[in-house]
């Protein structure tokens, strides 16, 4: 717990992702109520007051709802709510800014457990890794060190589907992951070429 909170503060203070050059506000009052909720009913009541375009609050809500109500349908809703654009990921990251909200365990779970939680659900349900790979590629700095923790274990344990996800990426995205072109390579050859050395 203390290590996780230390990571939150360090990342919030040092990561290049902490950009202020785009509009990304979240309703702190709603976020506080979501953090304080102890039941699904309390959580839903708090979220009912949120703006539907409040990306960080939606991420916090989906993360907490999955924790309080871990069902198959909730996993699907969680995956569907993952950021589809880098700016959305930056907005969610903004929850970690120093302060009472940024230092809460609920925010730590929402932001820093997002990648491994999504990877576990993708693997369990036999889904594509494409969106998770793309989302992880959007990270840099300190957040990347945490975000990439899922990648190599998944590539080792589930190479066929991780490689299938890599093949669905653009060539530019593939070049960020792999040390050479993967066209025509087998799963094993692609996995070897795309092993993570940095993370």
N, C-alpha and C positions, 0 to 999 in steps of 0.2 A: 504493500500500500504506500509506504513512504517513498519507495523507489519510483513508483508510478507518479506520485505527486511531484517528485523532484524532476522527473522527465518532463512533466507538463510545464513547469516553470522555466526550465532550461530551454525547451523548444520554443516556447512562446517568446522568449527574449532574444533568441539567436537565429531562428530559422528565416531564410529568405522568403518563405511562404507568407510571412506576416506582412503582407502588402496592404497599403491603405489607398491604392490608386483606383479603386472601383467601389461602387456603392454596395455595401454589405452590412446592413444593420439587422440586428435581431432583437426581439422583444424580451428584454431581460426579466420583466415581471412574469411573463408566461414561462420562461426558462426556469425561474426559481420555483414556480409551482410544479413544473414537471419533475424537477429534482426532488422536491419534497413529497411527491405522491408515493403512497405505499401500496395502493391497490390499482387495478386496471380501471375501475370506475373513477377514482380520483384523477388518474392520469388522463383519461378521456375527457373528463370535465375541464381540466386545465387546458388541454389542447383545443377544445372547442372555442376558446377565446383567441386562438392564434390566427394570424394572417396565413392564408394558404400559400403565399409566396415567400414565407419566412423559412429559408432553406436550413439554417442552423437549428431552429426550433423543431422543424420536421425531423431532422436527423436525430435530435435528442429524444423526441417522442418515439420514433420507430425503434431506437436502441433500447429504451426503457420498456416499451411495450413487449418487445421480444423477450426481455429478461423476466418480466412479470407473467407473461403468457406464452411460453415457448411451444408453439404449435406449428404444424406444417404450413397452415395458411399464413401465420405470422412471419415465418421464414420467407415466404414468397413476397409478402408486403415489404419486408426489410430489404430484400434484394432489389425489388422494384424501386425503392426509394433511394438507392445509392446514387451519388452524384454522376450526372451524365456529361458535365462540363467541368473543366479545371476551375473556373471561377466559383462553381458551386462547392467544390472541395475546399477552396480557399475560404469561402464563407463558413463552412462547417468548422474549419480549423480555427477560425476566429473565436469560437467558444472557449478556447484554451488561453486566451489572453489573461494576464495576471489579474487576480481578484477572486472573490468568494466563489463565483461560478466556475471560473477556469481551474480552480484547485479542487473541485468536487470530484468524487469518485464516479459520478454519473457522466461527467464530461470526459474523464479519462477513458471510461468504457466506450463512449460514443465515438471519440476521435481515434484513439490509439488502438482500440480493439477492433475497429471497423474492418480492417484488411484480413486479419486472421479469422474473424467471425464469418465474414463473407466467404473466404476460401473453404472453411469447414462446411458451410451450407452448400456451396457449389459442388464440393466433392460428394457429400452425402446424397444429394439429389441427382447427381449425374448430369449437371448442367455445364454450359460452356464457361471457360475461364476468361473469355475475351474481354468483357467489360471490366473485370477485376484487374486484368493485366494493364488495360488502358488507364484505369484510375490510378494504379500504382505508379505507372510511368509519369503521371502528373506531379509526383512528389519530388522534393529535393531537400537538401540540407538535413537537419536533424530528423525531420519527419520521415524522410526516406529510409533512414536507418531502422525505423520501427515498421514502416509500411512494407518493406521488402522481406520481413521475417518469414512470411508464409511461402515465398516463391520457391526457394530451393527445396524445402521439404516436400512441397506439392509436386515439383518437377521430378523428384526422386520417387515419390510414392504413386503418382498418377501421371506418368509421362505421356501416355497416349492422348489424354484429354487436354493437358496443359499445352502440348505441342500443337494440337488442333486449334486451341485458342490463339497461340502465337501465329499460326498460319492465317488466321482471320484478320490479323492486324495489318495496317498499311506497311509498305516497305520501309518507310521512315521509322515507324514504331518498332518493326522487327530489327532494324539496325541498332536501335537503342538497347535491345535485349541480347542480341546475338553477335558473335565476333566474325560473322561472315554470312553470305547468302545461304538460304535454307531450301531453295528450289530444288526439287528432285531428291532431297535427302530422306533417309529413313527416320523413324521416330527416334531411335537411339542416337543416330548421327546428329539430328537436330537438337536433342536434349543436351548432347555433349557440347555443341557449338553455342548453346544458349545458357550454359551453366552460369550461375551468379558467382563472380569472383569478388566483386566490390562489396556486396552485402553479405 
